Amino acid sequence: MGETGTWHDMSGLTLGPGETSVSVFDLDASSQGTYGLVNVNVNYPNHEVLICDKIELTSGEADTEPPSVPEGPGAEIMPGPQVRLTWNPSSDNVATAGYRIYSGDGTEIGTAPDAVYVIYDVTPGTYAYTVTAYDVPGNESAHSDPLTVTVGSGYVLLLANFGGDESGNRFGIAGWDTVIKDCYTDYRDIGPGGTTVTVGTNGSYDHQGVTGPARAFAPGDRIAVTWHNNSDETVTFVPKISFDDPDRRISGVTGTWHDMSGLTAGPGETGVSVSDFDTSSQGTYGLVNVNVNYPNHEMLICDKIELMIPGQGTDTEPPTVPQNLTAVEIPVVLGYQTGLSWDPSSDNTGADHYEIFRDGVNIADNVTETAYDDSDGLTSQTTYTYTVSACDAAGNCSGQSDPALVTTGGNTAPSLTLTEPDGTDDTAGDTYVITWNDDDPDDNAQISLYYDTDSAGADGTLIVSGLGEDADGTGDEYEWDTSALSPGDYYVYGVISDGVNDPATVYGTGPVTITETVPPPEIVNFTADPETITAGESSTLTWEVINAGTVSIDQGLGSVLLNGSRSISPQETTIYTLTAGGPEGVTLKQSISVFVTTNYPSADTEVKIRPDAIFIDEPEYVMIKVSIPYDAGGDIPSVCLKRVDAEGNLLACEGSLTDDGNADNGDEVAGDGVFTIRKLFSSSVGETIHLRILMTQDSQTAASDIFSLDVFAHLTDAEFDAILALQADAVRNYKELTDSLGKEAARDTVFAQIESDPIVLQAGMSEGGNGIWMLYRCGVLGALRLNVSDILEEEGSLSAPASKKSVRHRMSRKALRGQTDAEEIGNKKAVVLGAFNWQLNQNPLTLGDQSPEIKQFLEDSGCPGFETPIDYLLDGEVTVDVMKTLHHYGVISINTHGNTYYKGLWSLWREKWGWNSEESQVVLFTGQEPTSINFSAYERDLKKGRVAIGRIDETDKPYYAILPSFIRYYAEEGYPDSLVFAGACRSLYNTSMADAFFDKGAKVYLGYYEYTNAAIAKKCGMTFFEKFIADPEIKYADQALIYVQGAVSSVIQIRQRARLALPSSELENGGFETGDLCAWEGSGDSRVLSQFDYIAPVSGDFFGLVSTGLGFSTTSGSVAQKFCLPLNARNLEFYWNFSSEEFLEWCGDIYQDYFRVHIITDSGIYPVFQKNIDDLCGSVRPALLKFDKSSDSCISSAGNDCIVWTTDWKFESADLSEIVAGADQDIPVTIQFSAGDVGDSIFDSAILLDDIRITTGD
């Protein structure tokens, strides 16, 4: 349109996303002339796509020289499959503009601006490619040497990977890049990111997919869809897929929808459903659309859709159908349970797992054994149909097996017989005891008692209701208060009902005759205050008695008045008995004990209370344990829990601690010397509940120290948000004020602002001024780390003042080798924590985090070395929960930020939190950020002063930080003679943190006396571990530390309770004489005991135990240890005791608990010993032990004889010659002792172990 002129073609141009390039036009004889304008037309339909940058005129001779020929062509086969071509860039006299790519027949297939080109969606075959280079005028080089590429068969093509938003979508097939989805379906950045229903919950609306140019889908091709379960419940669903319906399955275009494979995903789990093309579904399609077919709202996230093309190496063959499926009902105490078993399926690559279906519904989709027990939702007198399908690792699943049917039992009517009144001497004054026998196989009946003036009609008056049916069948009784009834005859009857069958009404035999009575004597109260004294102290007896003619107290006090008090001073625990005499010779007695205490030895009587805090108006069970070894042949100690005031005066009795295996009271194993109580506590106010344990045995009484249970108000969201806001504002203000005031004045200004803030109760500064701490009014500690002194940027590092240095750190190597207090690290597990790896690696001056190098030194530590892989956690993985597990490790490397805080904290709070010193507390930061979601998980630790909320000015982020009391509280089993490397500033400014580790069993603690920069810290850590682990001249940790102090910096210090060497290469702690699993790795129910009722160790003081799940544990146990088996090893010797509830009633049955011993090497697993129930049925005897199904309340029924049978201690010697044969050096091995269930998990077995050793010979 407009004026008509002449237009010339410029050179063509191909541009990739975001690229810039040049098109040219050369004037020649036909186009030369005199012009007053240059006008350029893009000649391409676009809207803000192609930007014209500039127009330039160049003069001179024309460029006719082509670029050099591309050299060094190469190819890489990538998933898709794709072929990625590369070559060396070409040179040109002016500039190379781009490259052209040709197929083997000379056809141009594309251009590239740089020396790389990707060919997408390549089908299997062999291809040849060449490349040329061209410049701006269009001069093209000769072809490169041809490159031949072979693409194999069998590959995976990405159809669509949905992102957290639309910009995150990725596609893998050319042209297949248009997303289709429902208007109710949208993107969510949840889990891996993807699409889900975001409006409503209709499962038929949620569809998503991708369209593109039509392509052929052949039999054997597979569509795989990855789903993520974002909910907190397990979801089972069967998605649907269509290749011709672009919208909702139930409306719009009508297409064909196919069922995909079903999927069961637990909370937070990700799984894959598949659809295989066959002859009925093959065809040419231009879309793939997937419907979740499950009602949800942001619950099931569709992550990606992939096309799997079969070929060589692709497994599409399903396993065989499972055969011989059987289903039986398994007797259980409550509810119903069925047991399934079947023959293993075969597969070309091996069956990976089985899926279980009940009445056509998938109830389990990852069963790895050929047996399964089902108890979820079963009801009585119902027939269930089960089938099983086998699946391999490639996701191919067989058809379902032949069905197996099983019918659950019904509910049996209960029965009741009144045994008193029985028609003989049934008279009563103020009370009468009614007795009866009852029976209900289902144990769910309740009993009500009534009285009437006649013996018929069942229309009497209720005495009591809701009495539980007596499970042991030996009868029960109830004391009936008849004091308000007029004299006369009354008939008693009972009603028993289970809520299913008709209630049964039963009368007693004859009436109960109530007579008028004279009031008996009554002891209103008889107390001692205090109830517990030490020798030489006094207690006061106080009493009040009514309706008595005489009153006396024994122990030499004699006759006393009806009311009175008397001071007493017994020298040993004494029982005082008050006797009140009434009319007609009636007497009443009441006794009280005054305990004269001695303290328990602290090593054996540490009281454990978990949790040690509860919340207002939230009743919660609290578990309290204390270890009290005793002679099983004598009297069992009487152990009770007392509520006392802060001075120890008795307020109330809370119950008894037992060692009887009663799980309801919290005790797991009968007779192990650990006494336990599980007590429900509650309070409507914030308070501290003071408690004490009293133990009485053989007339001797002892008392524990007073311990406490705190009652807190919850930390509110508003309080938590205010804490984070104050700390963020403080760091921001400090940084802003530093430029104008300087760092110290800025800190002082911020400190004054914090101190005056209404949410702060107390505030203070760290020694030296590089930190501010605060105690908030809600009872939570806070901490700011500020780099006021600039030490963290200096290239050097502080050295400890001379007054702080210990002479032993400068001892000669000769002197060190002469010391005798040397030990070895107690186990071969190590953990390396790098809480601020991200920060250290951002700053090149810090040389990065030392954690990776320390991990590598530990992994390369030789035979047998530390257990690998080393537990290695960085940044946000270093959580409060991870710090709770440190006692599992022999070597602990913590690389983090640290400081000292809380010097000057009010004594009231120090005493409340059990801090035993007025010095500041060493604080170590985790890598975990406090959030509104996670803070409730750590409320108790925050309120108990074990965890603080801190902020670091360099990172300007909040983090949780732990205090020494945290280490003491969470070291459940103690540290296994551990070495602790605390790579944090001021981690050894004082010994508050070191002492916490030492008190719980650690032996060496290394840290920094003052602040140090990251570069110095890295050199110290790397040098120490390199010398300690790799230098053959250095045996002990303190020797390595002396080298570090001399070569790097003396700011690093050591404290030690013993000299530590690396773990021994030999089998250690085979007699468990450390009193714990030191050197062993325990799994499931594994523990160390000093006694097992009457069973004592073979030698020494302790023995080990693995079981199929005693007490609360339901997981079979094992213990394992890694060590070096010497070349001259001859035998493995050990003592064992197999005790089980399965003897003798399950001999010859499918229930076969076992005991196995294996030695595991790099070349395989060697079974060295195995026994199961049938192997031992002829060599066991009844034991006095009590397990879950053999307690005092056990009833012999359903095949259970209520007896634990035992082999007693047996000696075993296993030949090791096969393992060491042919070896030329010591062999790294792992020895494992394990217990296991076969056929059921109801009846328990326990295997005791002692004196495990390796014998050697020439």
Secondary structure as UniProt FT lines:
FT   TURN            17..18
FT   TURN            29..31
FT   STRAND          71..78
FT   TURN            79..81
FT   STRAND          82..88
FT   STRAND          96..103
FT   TURN            104..105
FT   STRAND          108..112
FT   STRAND          116..119
FT   STRAND          125..135
FT   TURN            136..137
FT   STRAND          147..151
FT   STRAND          155..161
FT   HELIX           166..168
FT   TURN            174..175
FT   STRAND          178..181
FT   TURN            183..184
FT   STRAND          185..188
FT   TURN            191..192
FT   STRAND          194..197
FT   TURN            203..205
FT   STRAND          207..217
FT   TURN            219..220
FT   STRAND          222..229
FT   STRAND          235..237
FT   STRAND          240..242
FT   TURN            249..250
FT   STRAND          257..259
FT   STRAND          263..265
FT   TURN            267..268
FT   STRAND          270..276
FT   TURN            279..281
FT   STRAND          283..291
FT   STRAND          300..309
FT   TURN            312..313
FT   STRAND          323..330
FT   STRAND          337..343
FT   STRAND          351..358
FT   TURN            359..360
FT   STRAND          361..367
FT   STRAND          371..374
FT   TURN            376..377
FT   TURN            380..381
FT   STRAND          383..392
FT   TURN            393..394
FT   STRAND          404..407
FT   STRAND          415..420
FT   STRAND          427..428
FT   STRAND          431..439
FT   TURN            441..442
FT   STRAND          446..452
FT   STRAND          461..468
FT   TURN            471..472
FT   STRAND          476..481
FT   TURN            483..484
FT   STRAND          488..497
FT   STRAND          504..507
FT   STRAND          512..514
FT   STRAND          522..529
FT   STRAND          532..533
FT   TURN            535..536
FT   STRAND          539..546
FT   STRAND          550..553
FT   TURN            554..557
FT   STRAND          558..559
FT   STRAND          563..568
FT   STRAND          574..581
FT   HELIX           583..585
FT   STRAND          587..599
FT   TURN            602..604
FT   STRAND          608..610
FT   STRAND          613..615
FT   TURN            616..617
FT   STRAND          620..627
FT   TURN            632..633
FT   STRAND          638..644
FT   TURN            646..647
FT   STRAND          650..658
FT   HELIX           663..665
FT   TURN            670..671
FT   STRAND          674..681
FT   STRAND          687..697
FT   TURN            698..699
FT   STRAND          700..703
FT   STRAND          707..712
FT   HELIX           717..741
FT   HELIX           743..755
FT   TURN            758..759
FT   STRAND          760..765
FT   TURN            767..768
FT   STRAND          771..776
FT   TURN            777..778
FT   STRAND          781..785
FT   HELIX           791..793
FT   HELIX           802..804
FT   HELIX           807..810
FT   HELIX           813..817
FT   STRAND          822..824
FT   STRAND          830..834
FT   TURN            835..836
FT   HELIX           837..842
FT   HELIX           844..846
FT   HELIX           851..859
FT   STRAND          871..874
FT   HELIX           875..877
FT   HELIX           880..883
FT   TURN            884..885
FT   HELIX           886..888
FT   STRAND          891..895
FT   STRAND          898..901
FT   TURN            903..904
FT   HELIX           907..912
FT   TURN            913..914
FT   STRAND          921..925
FT   TURN            932..934
FT   HELIX           935..938
FT   HELIX           939..943
FT   TURN            944..945
FT   STRAND          947..952
FT   TURN            953..956
FT   STRAND          957..962
FT   HELIX           964..970
FT   STRAND          979..983
FT   TURN            985..988
FT   HELIX           992..999
FT   TURN            1000..1001
FT   STRAND          1004..1008
FT   HELIX           1014..1030
FT   TURN            1032..1033
FT   HELIX           1037..1047
FT   TURN            1050..1051
FT   STRAND          1052..1056
FT   STRAND          1059..1061
FT   TURN            1070..1071
FT   TURN            1073..1074
FT   TURN            1078..1079
FT   STRAND          1081..1083
FT   STRAND          1086..1089
FT   TURN            1093..1094
FT   STRAND          1103..1107
FT   TURN            1111..1112
FT   STRAND          1118..1125
FT   TURN            1127..1128
FT   STRAND          1129..1140
FT   TURN            1143..1148
FT   STRAND          1154..1161
FT   TURN            1162..1163
FT   STRAND          1164..1172
FT   HELIX           1173..1176
FT   HELIX           1177..1179
FT   STRAND          1181..1182
FT   TURN            1188..1189
FT   TURN            1192..1193
FT   TURN            1198..1199
FT   STRAND          1205..1206
FT   STRAND          1210..1215
FT   HELIX           1217..1220
FT   TURN            1221..1222
FT   STRAND          1227..1236
FT   STRAND          1245..1256
//
